[in-house]
Amino acid sequence: MKVHDGTLAQVISAVDKVIGEVNTQAKQVEKEIHSACEKLREMVNEREAQLLSEVETVRHEKEKELVSQKHHLEFLLVGIRESTQFGEILVKEGSESEIVASQKEVVSRLTTLGQEKEKSQMEPATDSTIVIVFERDAGGLSQVGEVIKLFGGVVSRDISAEKSTIEGQPSGSVCINQVVSFKVTVVDKKGNRVTSSPKGKGIIPFLVEITLNEKQQQQVKIEENQGKEGVFSVSFTPTTAGQYQISVSHKGKDFKGSPFRIDVVDRPKVVYRRDYNAVGTNPVLQFGSKGSGDGQFNYPYGVACNSRGDVIVAEGSNHRVQVFDKAGKFLFKFGSKGNGNGQFSSPWGVTVDQRNKQIVVSDTNNHRIQVFDEKGGFLRAFGSSGEGNGQLSSPHTGVVDSQGNYFVAEYSNHRVSVFDSNGQFLRKFGSNGEGNGQLSNPRGVGLMSNGNVAVCEYSNSRV
């Protein structure tokens, strides 16, 4: 009947450490106050006393809160140890009737103490920060008497990550070597803004981490906005394309809106404006006829375009892929019926990885995905027939995100499977059914600009 008490002892030790730091920092701030007021002693004596009183109040409140927490934790620790010891003695020396009579009481006591422990705050109730903030310019000696009441102010800098916010994150993608910036507003537990220490320079009251492919990036610039206390401008310049993750935190706790992601591309995306009311009323190009010759089609299922405007068509019954230029002129073809590398069995979907111009084909009846270079040269294949992770059943379409991850709609497995750029299985979602999040014979999948995944369900007649 042993209860582990190591965690409580560690927390008590941490609380003791913070109590010591609170007193140490309070004494350091007192020295700063004395030094700052030395030249203005006659005029600032009253204000000095006020500031010292504020320090004492903050120190007292922090110490009172921490001591109260310490006493509570010590009460729990002593109770658990005494109850455990009593139980052990009872088992060793007590009679059977005494054990039976006392068992319920001991168990109840330990249960109550355990519940109290679960409810207790298992980290110091406040931190040790106490700083003194002085205005940069008190108006000059001749005007000090008018502004003396504004000279200095004690703050404890108990930063609230939950109340601190991030604003101005970029929407959409940005280009490499383009400055990315956003604003961070830092507030304490009472909602008051928290400045850097000393004000406008020195210690920044939060941490910014920027990662690309799980590797941390450096060169982050942080400046406090002039005239806006507690508001900071954060900026960095990405030099590599990819999806960056940015997190802003204080002591391991994320600020509101953190983390967030941005896509960095090699060049800006060209946005074409189209009058959708006119689409379909006057075709600008039409090509192909039924057959198996070059430029002919037999059940063309999937189509995609690369950055040059080439048209890439997957043919289900000709078991091949044909590529045409933007004027509809036949360029080349690749694939034949079979299950070898570069062969197809009723390919349904085709898409282009715009990062590297690779052609991705859903080889439906071979239950796999095949990847080719822009000339149709075979690069790799992944997936096999089955229902397990990494296996596929009648994959109809696939898309590639900005990081090279593949999203594959599986018609017969009623799900979407996700693979990394090397074809390694990452995750899946969906199951057979009609409920929210369930799928029935999904045939199409697409990625929205906000990162959401759109799935077209054939048998549920919905998206």
Steps between C-alpha positions, in 0.01 A plus 500: 500500500757752379413841347769675295569847640797601284295735284373697800851530641629629166223761478569614857867537409404703192273723710784558748726595211248751363450649850875557519507651151207729584688638800826525305338688213310721743831600663655562158210723401538689828860573405390623155244727661757648742746559216242662270375733774844607630530818290142600565494409868329811636227490240451126482517388863124471520484317169788276604308392806199429283706290261659304784157443641385366164798266489420377848136453405591297191761301694256442786220393266728263311654357817158469665363313199806274475518432877130416502557259212802353679305444824219331309744270320684423826165414664426257217850353514486445878148355476598254229813390686320461834210308347740277308709437813189426706383253238836324488515469882141376508582229245811391687379518862121526502258214547266397222207671671703823540601491134141448388375774735761754385530408131209712384621804693858471367388449141251788528770726644750415224232541236407843634864607514558367149203696370627813673838444338338474156320831562813674625709723275815302427724792411582824686185713523690808377844571358782702652495795263499848650634793297497875523400700190609862471384744234790595271445872544344642813477847342828652632593615849300820474182305435565197721265630765216485248574148383640342816187289547566339162865425576536121512263216565546150641370210294520128564488389133279198566447454126180326392555291188125441478428875480798602285420507127649477150366714215581575139614153396542482119214337310580284200855428386807725499815490289850419618703807605176685572475642854233329710370707792228488766420667831500358853315665789620388844279539809513381860243304696303819570490600133766774531751524217854386577797686350857381447744536787632767513225670305555504124819292514654206680309186596214404265216339702429214257669241280458467121588169335492453121544151357518356147496121465544474878824704485508828690565817299682805639524875422176613664467875557285623790435869573264666745273750325562860597199650671335161541621345823490120496454475120791343312575464128650163404657443159723253316604433141462140374769391254369150428165390357271280708244515779625686807355463850518803729436474873495781758510399865591591857644230725379224269142630465383611154345844450152521353532425126822298539626298327410600145638404158592682180590363157813644340536454123779562249299750299168679538189322384338652195129546560282499192166673520231313314140586421334177611171609342665455160658159572355229277324736258781519246773230520843633401648157421382146435708200402496117495282224358418140598780255435840381615728702274707799599264782593201265519323403822316203648324597824717795606435518877743755641658825380760740644713792379859589583650849538562525122134434425559148365191279525557156658226236452460161672318243283318219677451258210823578310693456828730793430565871551521747210651851513401788270614859476264787578390508134394133516798368301604145597841498669558151640341211685612248759365181656345174380271234646666300779617513858870574456671830573362758255210275397134568585170327555213746447674815627237742624653815644804710412648808667824701489733574790563866413813510718697269270266447198464130581191322361302298756264230367231305690550147363151395607478126428860441605409667832803728508634847424776546241723808471674606176728784398367768264607291198314190619802322644410266788626618841322296769178327601334443835196315631370147458159336502348484849339682791803550727694820557687584181289262293249620241179376344392657170667840545315734265667840547785662688633850568835632627537777760776761524720265703471215251255291706258286297126490583337195334123433477438124526175401334468150650654568843269802550779721633779745420859389567789744535862422406817708525711605201679164505177301500516410870159469669418787738133472595149432372149627565148387418311170523203349319177675597274800465590691820715811527859405420393169346537434126335279241696434179699827488616577147639853519723686745627858500689739728361841595716809554436486878632143523161326514447186291196477269377147420243407233290198608347303214253282696404763761440760226677775694824687558 
